[in-house]
Amino acid sequence: MPNVLDIRRRIRSVVNTRQITKAMKMVSAAKLRRSQERALAARPYAQMLTAVLKSLVSRAEIYDPESGEPRHPLLAQRGENNILLIVVTGDKGLAGAFNTNILKAATRFLESKAGKNVEIEAIGRKGRDFLRRRFAVAESRKADSQQPPHIVIVGERIGVLNKVEYAMAAEVGELVIKRYSDGEIDSVYLVYNEFKSVIAQRLVVEQVLPIKQIGTAEVLQAEQLSEKERKQAVKAAESAGVGMRRTDRADSDMESAKFGSATVDYIYEQPPEELFNGLLPKYVDIQVFRALLESVAAEHAARMTAMEAATNNATDMIDSLTLVMNRARQAKITKEIIEIVSGAAAL
Amino acid sequence: MAETFQVEIVTPEKLVVKDSAEEMQIPGKNGYLGILPGHAPLITELAVGEISYRNGGHTQHLAVAWGFAEVLPDRVTILAETAERPDEIDIQRAQQAKQRAEQEFKEGKTETDFTRAESDLQRAETRLEVAGKKSSSPSTAGSGSASPSRAHS
């Protein structure tokens, strides 16, 4: 039988842990709220950009009338040999299966593209660490096969997720566009956790380049939350007071979607083709930016849910430890009484 | 009450301005454009420069770097990568950026170096210029100690 003092010490330590996880949950909830707002604030711009691009498509001669080939390099499809994959994870752990799931999806994607050269751009510390460990192996394996499809990490960005700035996303966007236009890479994909609301989350692999259709993301893999995960997330959100509204509310979107596409004859200060070419790169930038914002929101939501679960587990543990402690105390008292009684009987 | 039109300035980070204006100036790629209510529908790319609009005697200034504008008879919507009000501009940083750009301009070797330095310089100068112009009303115009831009609305 463990002694009472030891159990009491353990209970105290679990209580402390519970306090920490509870605090972390509240902090994540606050951060989630903020990142949801930021994602919401980015919507009008993205919507307007999409709307004006769509309307320009019909006016500008985007496609060559003779060959039917798109004129803009970012729209051109070509054989896929060199792929760039942008993996967006979190910088920190303690967020349940958040990082693991993303990396699993990334791994699956890499398997599906086996035989091609893949370059990886890692955003977030967790993803970087994982990929670095892994692709040292991939490179050593390369030596024994003759035509090695190789996977290399070309870039990493760490510590940028604390405060996602558009300038950073634009930097990634520009880099990607440049390498794509130079023909160094043939397609660009993003793996991240899409976040529309606490209950509407998906793990997606999205094609960024070449742009197939403006306004609709080309999703290759998608994975919804399981029913159990969703229930947990809802419970955590409710207890932390985080709203469950979606970040893509219809009313503001409708308003923004009118931008640049009214049914009037616009005067184009520049030829539509030129406008289109100027705007298209921004479309890539904003896609990256949106992915980052949503991923950050999803990370906080995942951490909030994980910490809620941890807090509940700690409570259960305290209850069962208290029970054990009471029993031990009772046993000790009983033992003492027996000793006294038998001592008295011996007299 | 003079005739007005709606003004909206949106950046990827937030909705910067939602206001009404009597007249407006925007830095089109091919030169500044003046806009009054009832302007013909127009779409243009914006260059680095200064947006200013007048509303009830107050003139607001904003610095923009690359943007896109849609003008309709009753509204002007601007998509900009950055749009900063004078009180949001970090003057020291802009000055440093200016110096850096000037330095690069002197030391630059290739064509791209020059163009980059030039656009950096332009951005920094626009920022500084706008920062010097706080929102001004006719009575205090030019005094330099005009009311901050949020005072009136």
Chai-1 contact restraints between the chains, C-beta under 6 A:
chainA,res_idxA,chainB,res_idxB,connection_type,confidence,min_distance_angstrom,max_distance_angstrom,comment,restraint_id
A,A41,B,K14,contact,1.0,0.0,6.0,A-B,restraint_1
A,A42,B,P12,contact,1.0,0.0,6.0,A-B,restraint_2
A,P44,B,V10,contact,1.0,0.0,6.0,A-B,restraint_3
A,Y45,B,V10,contact,1.0,0.0,6.0,A-B,restraint_4
A,Y45,B,P12,contact,1.0,0.0,6.0,A-B,restraint_5
A,M48,B,L79,contact,1.0,0.0,6.0,A-B,restraint_6
A,Y166,B,P12,contact,1.0,0.0,6.0,A-B,restraint_7
A,Y166,B,E13,contact,1.0,0.0,6.0,A-B,restraint_8
A,F259,B,E70,contact,1.0,0.0,6.0,A-B,restraint_9
A,F259,B,T77,contact,1.0,0.0,6.0,A-B,restraint_10
A,G260,B,I43,contact,1.0,0.0,6.0,A-B,restraint_11
A,G260,B,E70,contact,1.0,0.0,6.0,A-B,restraint_12
A,V264,B,P41,contact,1.0,0.0,6.0,A-B,restraint_13
A,Y266,B,P41,contact,1.0,0.0,6.0,A-B,restraint_14
A,Y266,B,L42,contact,1.0,0.0,6.0,A-B,restraint_15
A,Y266,B,I43,contact,1.0,0.0,6.0,A-B,restraint_16
A,I267,B,A40,contact,1.0,0.0,6.0,A-B,restraint_17
A,I267,B,L42,contact,1.0,0.0,6.0,A-B,restraint_18
A,Y268,B,I43,contact,1.0,0.0,6.0,A-B,restraint_19
A,E269,B,G28,contact,1.0,0.0,6.0,A-B,restraint_20
A,E269,B,N30,contact,1.0,0.0,6.0,A-B,restraint_21
A,E269,B,T44,contact,1.0,0.0,6.0,A-B,restraint_22
A,Q270,B,E45,contact,1.0,0.0,6.0,A-B,restraint_23
A,L275,B,E45,contact,1.0,0.0,6.0,A-B,restraint_24
A,G278,B,E45,contact,1.0,0.0,6.0,A-B,restraint_25
A,F289,B,P12,contact,1.0,0.0,6.0,A-B,restraint_26
